[in-house]
Amino acid sequence: MNTFYSIIKIAPNSASVDAIAIGLIAYNGSIFKVKISNWKIGIAKRLLNNEKQIIDLMKKQILEKINEINQNSTKIPNQIFNSSYFAYLANYSNGMLQFTPPNPIDKEKLNEEDFENLYQLMIDNHSTNKILPNSNLIENIIY
């Protein structure tokens, strides 16, 4: 499976199966693409009272690692960060940060437009300029 995607999730309570899909990572056969929703991160932070900073750290580390892999794609064999690796992450990530099993994409190469469409469909179709809802609105929805 050359082209695949995995959804990045935050589980506010790892004892439950609830999670918030915050981002999408995809591999198009040569480079990784990643996009994380600031809107969804804002919601996750509101659900995590004491661990808000950890979400920013996880986001930063994911983005830095993907950038490093893409910059060193000729030095780092693609066999390391392949679909099997993401299947491993999906099986053994039982903390706050979780990944879905890799899902194959029936395309030889995933272009930017296809990735953006997939991101909007699976993660966040809100405008990047949208203001986060106030906490009262979220509390009314949750409770």
C-alpha positions in Angstrom: 0.0 0.0 0.0 1.8 3.1 -1.3 -0.8 5.8 -0.8 -2.6 5.9 2.5 -4.0 8.1 5.2 -4.4 8.0 9.0 -6.5 10.2 11.2 -4.8 11.8 14.2 -7.0 11.8 17.3 -6.9 13.1 20.9 -8.6 11.0 23.5 -9.4 13.2 26.5 -10.1 10.1 28.6 -8.1 7.1 27.4 -10.3 4.8 29.5 -13.2 5.6 27.2 -13.4 5.1 23.5 -14.2 8.8 22.9 -11.8 10.8 20.8 -11.6 14.0 18.7 -10.2 13.7 15.2 -7.8 16.7 15.1 -5.7 16.0 12.0 -4.9 14.0 9.0 -1.6 12.5 7.9 -1.2 11.0 4.4 1.6 9.4 2.4 1.5 9.7 -1.3 4.3 7.3 -2.2 7.1 9.9 -1.9 6.3 12.5 0.9 4.0 12.8 3.9 1.3 15.5 4.0 -0.2 16.5 7.4 -2.7 19.0 8.5 -4.0 19.6 12.0 -7.2 21.5 12.8 -6.7 24.5 15.1 -10.5 24.5 15.6 -10.5 20.9 16.8 -7.5 21.5 18.9 -9.4 24.3 20.6 -12.2 21.9 21.4 -9.8 19.3 22.7 -8.1 21.8 25.0 -11.5 22.8 26.5 -12.1 19.1 27.4 -8.6 18.8 29.0 -8.4 21.0 31.9 -4.9 20.3 33.2 -3.2 19.1 30.0 -3.7 21.9 27.5 0.0 22.5 26.9 0.6 18.9 26.0 -1.6 19.2 23.0 0.5 22.0 21.6 3.6 20.0 22.3 2.2 17.0 20.4 1.2 19.1 17.5 4.6 20.7 17.3 6.4 17.4 17.5 4.2 15.8 14.8 4.8 18.7 12.4 8.5 18.7 13.1 8.9 15.0 12.6 7.0 15.0 9.3 9.0 17.9 8.1 12.2 16.1 9.0 11.1 12.9 7.3 10.2 14.8 4.1 13.5 16.7 4.1 15.5 13.6 4.5 13.4 11.3 2.4 16.4 10.1 0.4 18.3 9.3 3.7 15.5 7.7 5.6 14.1 4.6 3.9 10.4 4.8 3.2 10.1 1.3 4.6 10.4 2.7 8.2 7.4 5.1 8.0 5.1 2.9 5.9 1.6 1.7 6.4 2.8 -1.1 8.7 4.3 1.5 11.0 0.9 3.4 11.2 -0.8 0.1 11.8 1.5 -0.4 14.7 0.8 3.1 16.0 -3.0 2.4 15.7 -2.7 -0.8 17.7 -0.4 0.4 20.5 -1.2 4.1 21.0 -3.4 3.9 24.0 -2.7 7.3 25.5 -4.0 10.7 24.7 -2.5 10.8 21.2 -4.0 8.1 18.9 -3.9 7.2 15.2 -6.3 5.2 13.1 -5.1 2.2 11.1 -3.8 3.2 7.7 -6.5 3.5 5.0 -5.4 2.9 1.4 -6.2 5.5 -1.2 -7.0 4.4 -4.7 -4.7 6.9 -6.3 -1.1 6.6 -7.5 -0.2 10.0 -6.1 -2.2 12.1 -3.7 -2.1 15.8 -4.8 -2.8 18.9 -2.6 -6.3 19.3 -3.8 -7.2 15.7 -3.1 -5.6 15.9 0.4 -7.5 19.1 1.2 -10.8 17.5 0.1 -10.1 14.5 2.3 -9.1 16.7 5.2 -12.3 18.7 4.9 -14.4 15.5 4.6 -12.8 13.6 7.5 -11.5 16.3 9.9 -12.7 19.9 9.6 -14.7 21.7 7.0 -14.6 25.0 8.9 -12.8 28.0 7.6 -9.4 28.4 9.1 -10.4 31.9 10.1 -13.4 30.8 12.0 -13.6 31.9 15.7 -13.8 29.1 18.1 -17.2 28.7 19.8 -17.4 30.0 23.3 -17.2 27.6 26.1 -20.9 28.1 27.0 -21.9 26.8 23.6 -19.7 23.7 24.0 -21.0 23.1 27.5 -24.6 23.3 26.3 -23.8 20.7 23.5 -21.9 18.4 25.8 -24.1 18.5 28.8 
